Amino acid sequence: MNPAAQQLPTPDDVDHPIGLGRKPEGLEGRRRNQVALLERYGLEPHSRVLEIGCGVGWLAYDLASRLGPDGSYAGFDVSPEAIDWLNANLAPRLPNFRFDLLDVANPRYRPKGRQTASKVRFPYADDAFDLVCAYGVFMHIAQPGIENYLREIARTLVAGRPALVNFMAITELDRNPRNGRREYVESSPGVYTNRPDREGWSLAFDDTLVRSMIDAAGLSIVASEEGAWHGRRGPESGAVPGADLYVVTPRS
């Protein structure tokens, strides 16, 4: 264990609307699930991890005790409040961790961002990581931005190594799909929202479109798991993702 991990301030001190900073119900279970899924698909003490959409830093907080001196973590987000707090409170205690702000426009979380999600380049070198995750991110990015993020995953991830990305994916089994009380409605071919009153909020995609975007980015799907949100997965051992999980890897 990294000794510094025992003295970290907890991210629930961050006051902003991204990344479960206010300890909503289910936070502990979601944290356990996210770490367990990374462990299922290859997390090791020496892993070089990239988290897309790190929010207030709960995953970084949890990985601090799991990554050794040969491992590393990088996370980025569009929230200046989150990144400022992480760089002030976690980065000085964790020399192999870094946190980056991407000034990317997002209808919900950063409407005045200067860059577009469809053109931004991740601030990392090619083949910089051997494990990437994007939990709860692609529900808030339009299709052109997702396509670019997937290409950037392919660029920054070592070929043959996994990235865990999740979507709200709609399949032929879903009749009148809804998340909570809100029903999804189609806003463009293969794209859905359960907030038609808010452009770019709470997006879902046809599973066939998700797979097409992944393939076009130069990635191959090596595993997938249906999310619990469909209501079709019964009790079982191990972590169950809330949204649909696609484990992908760059084609060499």
C-alpha positions, 0 to 999 in steps of 0.5 A, a space after each residue: 500500500 502507498 503510505 500516503 493513501 492513508 492520509 488523503 483528504 476525502 473528495 466529498 469536500 469538493 463543492 461542485 456538481 460533477 462526480 458524486 461529490 455530495 455522497 448521494 445514496 449508492 456512492 459506496 456501492 458504485 465506488 466498489 463496482 468501479 474498482 472491481 471492474 478494473 480489477 476484473 479486466 486487468 488492474 495491477 499495482 504497476 498499471 498506468 491508468 487513465 480516467 476520462 471524466 475523473 470528477 471529484 476524484 473518488 476513483 483516484 482516491 480508491 486507486 491510491 492504495 492499489 497502485 504501487 510506485 511503478 504504477 501511475 494514474 492520470 485523470 481529466 475533467 471539464 470542472 475547474 473546481 474539481 481539478 483545482 481541488 485534486 491538484 491542491 489536495 491529492 497530487 502533492 501527496 501522490 507523485 505518480 498521480 496527475 489531474 488535468 483540466 480540459 476546457 471542453 464545452 459541455 451543455 450540462 457541465 461546461 457550456 462556455 468551454 473553449 474547445 469542442 469534444 469532437 476536436 480536443 486532443 487528450 494531453 498525453 503521448 501515444 501509448 501512454 497507458 495500459 488501462 483506461 476507463 470512462 465511467 458515466 461519461 458518454 451519457 453527456 457527450 454528443 456522438 461526434 465527441 464520443 467518436 473523437 474520444 474513442 479515437 483518442 483512447 485508441 491513440 493513448 492506449 497500448 495495443 492489446 490493453 483494455 479500456 472500459 467504457 460504458 454507455 446507456 445502450 438500447 437493444 432490441 430487448 428494450 421496449 419503451 426504455 426508461 431510466 428512473 421515471 424518464 422515458 428515452 425518446 429518439 432525437 436522431 437516428 440511433 440517439 436517444 435522450 430522456 431529457 428532450 427539454 435539455 439538449 445534450 443531457 442524459 443520452 443513450 445510443 443504439 447498441 449497434 451504433 455504439 459498436 459501429 463507433 467503437 469499430 470506426 475508432 480502430 478499437 475492438 470489443 473484447 468483452 461486454 456486460 449488460 448494465 443493471 439499468 435494464 432490470 434484466 440481470 439478477 443477483 450474482 457474484 461480483 460487480 455488475 455495471 450500472 450502465 452497459 460496459 464495453 471492454 475495448 482494445 486498440 487494433 495493432 
